Amino acid sequence: MPYLWIVLSLTSAFFLSTSDALTKRIITPANEYVIAWLRIVYSLPALAAALAFTPVPPLDATFTLAFSAALPLEIAAILLYYKALRVSPLSLSLPFLSFTPVYLMLFSWLIMGEKVSAAGAAGIALIALGGYSLNLSSLRTGPLGPLKAVLRERGSLYMLAVSLIYSVTSALGKLAITHSSPAFFGAAYYLALAVCLLPVVVFLAGGRRFFADFRGTARAALLPGVFDAVHAVAHFFAVSMANVAYMIAIKRSSLLMGSVYGFLLFGERNVRERLIGSLLMFTGFAVIVLYG
């Protein structure tokens, strides 16, 4: 199936946005780090199951280098991501991940040698423009109004940082996958994240409070973790099949889905301007699929 990667990318987007919405319902300042760790832990069985059907590939120095370089960056992105989910509306924080494919045009070329076509670049630019348009009402203060609005919104700033980090880790992940396999990399990467993130989370939360929060959150975080597991499996297989900038651009349709969840579940406002931004993102997605 030539377009299987598109189906997998959209599947990944849906399950990610649903996991984020479920997480938003239960996250608090006390448990944000524990939830971040639990979502990874709950993804491990699904990734291990995918690995069971794939032989362990031969590994080389390139895999080790890409894997090791991505890991600390991923941990930083995870901590910022969950802070953004907690402090800002979904419809205002998640869409700033739309800038990841813009950065990826550079980093996927530097790391993987992948180039995008003119149509693909146009689609990615439309997706980024959609992110800018989410604060369209701020234009009354000048053309930099939407950007100034971002600076006032901590969650948006966190997500901008996450989008930059994800552009690097996505390219490094693609490199590691090409030197192993999607199932092996996904299982090994999430296992390493779970192991390495645990002492960080215990330190940030405080040892005694971590265990108390773990007992109080483990059951509530199960469903978000299950959805995150399906997202992860679909992601790793999709990114192995396509130009990583295109794959991530299409996966960012999760931003539109996340905005819808924000309106429906959390009563978030400014629906019109955020729908304009979301429509621009969808148009960019269509350009990539049809012409990229």
Order of alpha helices (4+ residues) and beta strands (2+ residues): alpha-alpha-alpha-alpha-alpha-alpha-alpha-alpha-alpha-alpha-alpha-alpha-alpha-alpha
